[in-house]
Amino acid sequence: MTDQELLAAYADSRDVDSLSVFVERYQSGLLRFAARLLSDDLAAQDVVQEAFLRVAREPRHLIGVDSCHNWLIRVVRNICIDHIRKAIRGRKAMQNVADRPAQTQDTPAEALEREETRELVRQAIAQLRPRYRELVLLKVQEGKSYKEIAEITGLTVTNVGYLLHQAMKALTVKLEGRELRP
């Protein structure tokens, strides 16, 4: 069966055997590609699994594609790049923490002020419009990229950036005039 026939069978009747044949057809090559790109076999397995999850969620998306293999390679490549970027951000964050001078222990008054500041920020976020609040929490609390937020919310990446900018402006207005302690 062709790739399109396998995907159509899965899309029409959720024929898992057809999807399994499709996965088997490309899995080892994609794993090799991702492992070489990432230099990490476990991360490569996660990346390839994510690519096939995208196929399983939207099998009809690939039916009209000229080359499913090329599409899968592009998707795996993009997920690998996202993975590398996250790793770099994580290393930079760890380096920033390591580069900070040792801080002295907060006094009870300083600890109380810091907790009060956190509570003010939490309250300000809770007062945002629901869409803004959702985006801020996905970005700040969950550490999601604009692309990931776009996938989660169904917005475009550009729209996510614009709305997050507006949300941060609204948050700034809500917190204006308050003495915030880091």
Stockholm file with secondary structure:
# STOCKHOLM 1.0

chainA/1-182         MTDQELLAAYADSRDVDSLSVFVERYQSGLLRFAARLLSDDLAAQDVVQEAFLRVAREPRHLIGVDSCHNWLIRVVRNICIDHIRKAIRGRKAMQNVADRPAQTQDTPAEALEREETRELVRQAIAQLRPRYRELVLLKVQEGKSYKEIAEITGLTVTNVGYLLHQAMKALTVKLEGRELRP
#=GR chainA/1-182 SS CCHHHHHHHHHHHCCHHHHHHHHHHHHHHHHHHHHHHHTCHHHHHHHHHHHHHHHHHCTHHHHTCSCHHHHHHHHHHHHHHHHHHHHHHHHHHHHHHHHSCCCCCCCHHHHHHHHHHHHHHHHHHHTSCHHHHHHHIIIIISCCCHHHHHHHHSCCHHHHHHHHHHHHHHHHHHHTTCCCCC
#=GC SS_cons         CCHHHHHHHHHHHCCHHHHHHHHHHHHHHHHHHHHHHHTCHHHHHHHHHHHHHHHHHCTHHHHTCSCHHHHHHHHHHHHHHHHHHHHHHHHHHHHHHHHSCCCCCCCHHHHHHHHHHHHHHHHHHHTSCHHHHHHHIIIIISCCCHHHHHHHHSCCHHHHHHHHHHHHHHHHHHHTTCCCCC
//
